[in-house]
Amino acid sequence: TMQIFMPLNFLGFVYREIRGAMANIEQLFGLLKLETRINDQPGASELKVTQGRVEFKHVNFAYQPDRPILEELNFTIEPGQKVAVVGPSGAGKSTLVKLLFRFYDVTQGQISIDGQDIRSVSQDSLRKAIGIVPQDTVLFNDSLFENIRYARPDASDEEVNRVIDLAHLRHFVEALPKGAETKVGERGLKLSGGEKQRVAIARVLLKRPPVMVFDEATSSLDSRSEQAIVRALKEVARGHSSLVIAHRLSTIVDADKILVLEQGRIAESGSHSELLSRNGLYAALWRNQQQEQHDEPTTTA
Ligand code: ATP
């Protein structure tokens, strides 16, 4: 048996090494489904994150010169703050995230982190500083446990177990036939959208980047998954600057600041209660979602 298992162990080791290296590539390119065409400036410095203040100043952007997508965006995520972006489909929410990762350069204006223009730092250091919980998480054909560890391959079992708790996955894990050792991915157990997002949250918790982006899945979740995600998100965001692209307003009522994006402009901004009392676009979106929830059938009999 030794002869059989040793090469297999070795292959397992090689696989884990490769997979570790792939973690960032997959998160940055695969999941955002983008190829970067941006190059580092000669002699680009390393981004130094001291507090985690993210600033958008007079940001304008267009994919094609004749069609502006974002116009005059001005906002700051203060260190440790949670800023949410809401708005109708096509308003430019994902574009804003792509600009923060510098998949594209702004057409005018500036994005900076702790005072450093993101165009002046290496892309590698920029992307290391930002963690993303994407809409759709890729799971490998491996155990759930290793799927979480892959965010930081040198993490100890204890650390992985801790983020399983923080991401509110413990209850789910305990109900699985082999617990955290259960195989997931294409050939394994399939996870629901909400469960996958919590795996992504666990990964980000393990990586602990100073700036976090949460791109909420558009697909609707049952209210129990949603509540688990809201709680997990709170754990993720604690002490970190975070940007949440939200589709369900219930996930962002506690945000320090909500930006309502409409056709590439900030139409309104403020806290949940400030925006409700303004009685504008946000208040209308909120009433709509409350109504939808109310309309959901509660009985099947
Ligand atoms: P949703 O809520 O539906 O995800 P969104 O607010 O995130 O929408 P974006 O994906 O940022 O909106 O898109 C904003 C606009 O930019 C849309 O009109 C879209 O067609 C356009 N757009 C997005 N990506 C590209 C691209 N690669 N090239 C050209 N136009 C694009």
Residues whose N, C-alpha, C, O or C-beta is under 5 A from the ligand:
A	BS01	ATP	Y63 I69 P88 S89 G90 A91 G92 K93 S94 T95
